[in-house]
Amino acid sequence: MNEWDKRYSESGYAYGTEPNDFLKQNFSTIQRGKVLSITEGEGRNAVFLAKQGYQVTAIDSSIVAINKAEQLAPSIR
């Protein structure tokens, strides 16, 4: 288990479920369409973007984080 898997194995979401402030304030400057979100973690930013209508592909090196991201957005695919 890598360090990020250990961090994300804790209960709850390490950084919460709301998008980070920068993204929340600036997402409208991103052209609508496909977005690649790298080092996504537990999915808070990817879920937010998907809810805004973007087609998001999110990746992370932590399988634990990816699993939590999928739990955060069960209806967004």
N, C-alpha and C positions, 0 to 999 in steps of 0.2 A: 504494500500500500504506500503510495507516494505521499508527500507532505500535504498536498492539496486534498487528496482523498481523506486524510486524517482530519483536516480542518472542516471539510464539508460533511463529515460523518456525525458531527454534533447535531443535536436536535435543533429544529428551527432553521432559519436561513441566515448565514453568516453576515450578509450585508442587507438583510431585509428583503421584501418583495416589491418595493417601489423602485422605479428606475433611478439612476444617479441624477443629481441635480443638473449637471451639465447637459445630459441627454434630454431631460425633461424640458429644459429651457430652449434647446437648439434643434430638436428633432425635425422641426418644420423646414429647416434648411437642407435636409437630405432629400434628394430627388426621389419621388415615389417610384416604387418598383422593388427590385430585389436588393437585399442587404445581407452581407456576410458579417456576422458578429463573431470575432475570434476572442479567445480567452473569456468566454461568456460566463463562466462560473455557473451559478444555480439558476440562471435564466431571467433574472428580473428585467434586464434591458431588452432582451429579445422578445419577451412576452409583451412588454410595453409597446415596442415597435410593431409587433404583429397586430395588436389591438388598434393601432393607428392606421392599419391597412397595408403595411409593408409585407413583402414576402421574405421572411427571415430564415436564413440558414445559420445556426449557431453551433460553434464547436468549442470544445474544451478538452484538456488533457486528463481531467478527472472524471472517471465514469460515475463516481458518486454524485458529482455536480450535475452531470448530464441527466441522471435519473431524477434528481430533485427538480431540474428544469422541466422535465416531462410531467412531473406531478403538478407543477405550478401552472401549466397550460394544457390541461387535458383536452380541451375543445379546440385548441389552435393547432392546426396541422396543414 
